[in-house]
């Protein structure tokens, strides 16, 4: 009997590089968002994708799913969606004469929560336990979710009619908030060329997107990410950045300790993808905006002046002393 040797760290990094290549067969001009999704996958985190309609938010998640040997479920969030429609519910089986639990779409590896801000807070909160504990509790009975598990939620930042703001507690459960901008002219021309050649977003198989990473490989990669070192000076830098958000005159609510540990986890994943054995300030700064932009609340006067969370965070990065 033969055994398969475990993949090395380099092999696994190459595998995740191929994920980027596969996603690129369907999505153009969103390299930063692809990197963010891979970082979230490597840390066991969740992702909130924000962008105007038509910038490939849903296609991006579907393409990532096609590049991974994982089960994916899509839920279109609507005002009449009930918590049980997501988590599942207990129903009476007339044939068996007993009640049984029927699993909802949350029992998957990647849950695409499309337009999550279109459903009321009661249904939004049904995801809290799943996102934090990787389990669902129905009628006092706990049901574990598959491994790995990631929520990739989308929301539209410009259309507010019929939407519900995500509560701070739920926003804090998202490791990253990725903003998908309109593509550059060159990227948009490439998109047009692909569609002119017959590409259709509904058929990723025809675009050649294939699965190149398995669940076991994700588990192995996560273990290697955990081995990336962080010096005491680097940890102090993270804390100083977080404390600076709490002291900013434009910020009503700064980054919590959970946000600091989230930035540490994301920086370790980014460092591993770059082939580094230890985190540097560059890794921290690269991940700071997507990890923290949704974790600070601005004062009303700052919002009236048009100040954004990204602007404040960039200013803080420029002001906090970097460890040598």
N, C-alpha and C positions, 0 to 999 in steps of 0.2 A: 504494500500500500504506500502511495506517495503522499507527501504533505506539501502544502504550499507555504513557502517562506513568507513571513509578514513583510509588508512593504516598509521601506525605509522612509525617513522623514522627507527626503528629496523626492522619492516616488510619489508620496501623498501630495506634496506641494504641486508636482507636475500634474497629478490627477485633477486637482482643483483649478489649475491653469487651463486644463482641457474643458472644464465646466464653463469657464469664461468664453472659450472659443465656441462651444456649442450654443450658448445663449446668444452670442454674436451673430449666429446664422439667422436669427429671427428678429433681434432687437439691435437697432443702430443708434449710436450716440449717447448711450446711457452707461458708460463704463464705470462711473462712480457708484451708481446704484447697484450694478452687478457686484462690485467689490463689497459694498455694504451688506448685501444679502449673503454673500459667502462668509463674511465676518460673523454675521448673526448665526449662521448655520454652525460655525466652528465654536461658538460660545454657548449655544443653546438659547439664544435670545430671540426676540420677536421684532418685527419691523413694521413701521408705519410709513407707507408711501403716499406722498402728497404731490399733487400736480393737477393742472387743468385737464379737462377731458381730451383724449386723443394723443397723450404723450407716452402711451404703451405701458401704463402701470400694470394692468391685468396681464397683458402679453408678456411682460417681464417675468412675472411670477410663474406663469404657465410655462415659459421657456426654461426657467430654472428647474421647475419640476420635471420637465422632459429630459433634462440633462442629469437628473438624479434617479437612481433606482428606488424611488419612494412613492408611496401612495399620496395623492393630492385630492382634496375636495374643495369645491368652490361654493360659497354661500353668498347670494345676493341679499344684502341687508336692506330691508324695507321697513316702513313705519308699522306694518302689521305683523312683523316677524316676532314670534314668541320665544322665550328662553328655551323651551322644550324643543323648538324647531332646530336649535343649534346643538344642545347637549344630549337630546334624547328624552324619552319619557317612559313611565311604567304604564302598560296597557293590559287589558284583560284578554287572555287567550281563551275563547269559547271552547275550542276543541280540547285544550288541556285542562280547562276548568280552573285556571290559576292566572295570576298576574306575572308578566314578564317585562324585563327592561329591553326596550328597543333603542339601540344606539343611534345617536344623531351624527351629523357630518363632522363634528369635532373629533371623532375617533379616526384620525388620519395622521399622516406624518407632516404634511404641509396643509394648513387651512388657509385658503384665500378668502379673506373677509372683505368682499367687494363693497365699497361705499359704506364703511362701518358707521359713519356719522349720520346715516339715514334711518337708523333704528333707535327707539327710545332707550334711555339709560338702563332700564330694567333688563332689557335684552343684551345691551352692551356688557353689563356687569356679569352676565351669565358666563362670560369668557374669563373672568378674573381668576377663578380657581384653576381653570385649565391652564392659563398662562403661567401662574405662579407655582402651582403644586403638581402640574402634569397629571391631573386627575379630575374626575367629575363625581359629585356626590348627589345622588337622587334618592329621596325617601330614606335617608340615613345610611344608604349603602354606597361605598366608594368604589369607583371603577377607574383603574389606571388607564392612561392614554398610551398609544404606541410610542416607541422610541426609534428615532428622534421625533420631536414634535416642535413645530414652529408655526406661529401665526403671522401671516403677511397680510396686513390690512391696508386698504386704499381709502383715500378721502379726497374730495374736491375742495380746494381752498377758496373758490370764488362764488360758488352757488350756495347760499345759506338758507334759502327757503325750503322748509321741510327737513332741515337737518338738526341734529342735537350735538352740542359740544361734548367732546369726550371729557369725563371727569379727570381731575389731576391724578387720582389713584390709579386709573387705568392707563393714562399716558405714561406714568412712571414705570409700568410693566413692559413698555416697549424699549428694547435696548437702543434702537436707532430710529430716528425720523429722517427719512431720505426725501429730499425735494427733487422732483424730476422737472427740469426746465425744458422749454421748447428747444429742439435740436438746432445746431448751427446749420448754416446754408449748405455746406458740403455734405453733412449728414442727411439733411432732408432730401438732397438730390439723390443720394444713395438709396434712401427709402423709396423714392419714386421709381428709380431704376429697378429695384427688386420687384415692386408691384407691377411695373410694365412687363417684367419677365415672367409674371404669373404667380408670384408669391401671394399666399393668402394666410392671414393670421390664424384662421380656423384649422389649418392643416400643418402642424409643426413637423410631422413626419415627412411630408413632401419637401420641407425646407432642409431636411437632413439632420435635424436635432435628435441625438441619441443619448441614452443614459451612459455616463462614464464614471460615476461614483456611486458606491453602494452604502447602505446604512452602516455596515461594519467598518468601512473605511472612514466614515464620518466619526464613528466612535474612536477609532485609532488616532485620527487627526486631533480630536479634542483632547485626548490624553497628552499628545505632544505639545499642544498649545499650553496646557497646564504647566509644562516644564519650563516655559520661557521665564527667565529671571527678571526680577524688578529690584533694583537697589534701594536702600533706605532713602537716599537722596532723591531718587525718582518718585518714591511714594510721598515724600514730603512735598515735591513739586505738584503732585496731583491734589494734595490737601490744600496747598496754597491757592491753586486755581479755583477750587470749590469755595474756599472761604472768601475769595475775591468776588465771586458772584453774589454772595450773601451780603457783602458790604457795599455793593454798587448802588449809587443813589437812584438809578433807573429801574432797579429790580425790587419787586415786592416780595417774591419768594425765590430764594437762591437754590443751588443744587444741594440735595440731601446726601448723606453718606451712601445711600443706595446708588445715587448717580455717580459718586466717586468710584465705587467698586465696579460699576458698569463700564466706566471709561477705562479702568484698569484691565478688565476682561477684553474689551474691544482692542485696546492697544497691544495686548499680548497676542491676540489672533492676527492682527496686522503685522506685528513683528515676525511672527512665525511664517506668514505668507511671504515676507520679504527675505526669509532665510536668516534672520537674526536670532541669536541665542538669548538676548536680553533686550528689554525695552529701552528706547532712547526718548528724549524729549520730542524728537521729530515724530515718532509713532504716536505719542500722546496728542500732539497738535493736529496730526492728520485725522484723528478720530473724534476730536473734541466737539466740533460743530454738530455732526449727526447724532452724537450720544447725548448732548446737553441742550440742543436748541429747543426741545419740547419739555425740558425739566425746569425752566425758569419762567416765572410770571412777571411781566412788566408792570410798572406803575401806570395808572391811567394817563398821567401827563406825558409819559414817555411814548405811549401808544399814539396819543394825539399829535405828537411831534413827528410821527412816522419812524421812530426808532425801532429797529428789529432786534430780535434775540441774537441773530448772527452778528450784527454790528457790535453789540455789547460784548459778546464772547470774543470776537477778534480783538477788541480793545483790551480786554483782560489778558489775553495771550501776549499782547505786546508789552504789557505793563509788569506782569509777574516775572520775577527773576528766574532765569533758566539755570538749573544746576550744571556745573562744569563736569 
